[in-house]
Amino acid sequence: MNIENTIKKILSSELFVEVSEEEMGLDDSLRNDFSLDSMGFIELRVNCEEQFDIKISDEKFNDQNFKSIRTVADLVRELQMAKK
């Protein structure tokens, strides 16, 4: 499963987003389209850290990196590459 699909699965099964995985667009707003609140963003961060074996620093945990599924996936890739 690729990173984007894993994030969709997290949003659907762990954060109970009302939008089906098939309807989730990679550039849809996590806040506006999926109604994530501050607690949801924290849960998404923790789930990504666990799923992808990465650590998201407070500096990287920002609106720019947590804007959409695509931006979160890009951050995950960046952090995975930095570990190598």
NORLIN-V182376 format. One record per backbone hydrogen bond with DSSP energy under -0.5 kcal/mol. CO is the residue of the C=O (numbers start at 1). NH is the residue of the N-H. Records with the same first field share a line. If there is no record, write none. Layout:
# NORLIN-V182376
CO = NH + NH
This chain:
# NORLIN-V182376
2 = 6
3 = 7
4 = 8
5 = 9
6 = 10
7 = 11
8 = 12
9 = 13 + 14
10 = 14 + 15
11 = 17
20 = 23 + 24
21 = 24
25 = 28
26 = 70
29 = 33 + 34
30 = 36
31 = 35
37 = 41
38 = 42
39 = 43
40 = 44
41 = 45
42 = 46
43 = 47
44 = 48
45 = 49
46 = 50
47 = 51
48 = 52
49 = 53 + 54
55 = 57
57 = 61
60 = 62
62 = 66
64 = 67
67 = 30
68 = 72
69 = 73
70 = 74
71 = 75
72 = 76
73 = 77
74 = 78
75 = 79
76 = 80
77 = 81
78 = 82
79 = 83
80 = 84
81 = 84
